[in-house]
Amino acid sequence: MEDFLSVNQMYIVLVIVLLIWGGIVSYLFRLDKRIKDIEKAMQPKADEPLAQKKG
């Protein structure tokens, strides 16, 4: 096992870095989806009348 690690150090680091980047990318996609859902929920619907000010 020790020989495998010493010979393939570059590939092991590459795999770890790619896993970290994959996690960051997946987190950003999930965050974007949540933000879009929140924005969609906050927009007034077309069939609802706008609230009128009392005055």
SULQUI-V378923 format. One record per residue. RES is the residue in one letter. SS is DSSP state (@ for helix, = for strand, . for the rest). NEAR is the number of other C-alpha atoms within 10 Angstrom. Layout:
RES|SS|NEAR / RES|SS|NEAR
//
This chain:
M|.|5 / E|@|6 / D|@|7 / F|@|8 / L|@|11 / S|@|10 / V|@|10 / N|.|11 / Q|@|10 / M|@|10 / Y|@|11 / I|@|13 / V|@|11 / L|@|12 / V|@|11 / I|@|11 / V|@|12 / L|@|12 / L|@|12 / I|@|11 / W|@|12 / G|@|12 / G|@|12 / I|@|11 / V|@|12 / S|@|11 / Y|@|12 / L|@|12 / F|@|12 / R|@|11 / L|@|12 / D|@|12 / K|@|12 / R|@|12 / I|@|12 / K|@|12 / D|@|11 / I|@|11 / E|@|10 / K|@|11 / A|@|10 / M|@|9 / Q|.|8 / P|.|10 / K|.|10 / A|.|7 / D|.|6 / E|.|7 / P|.|8 / L|.|9 / A|.|6 / Q|.|6 / K|.|5 / K|.|4 / G|.|3
//
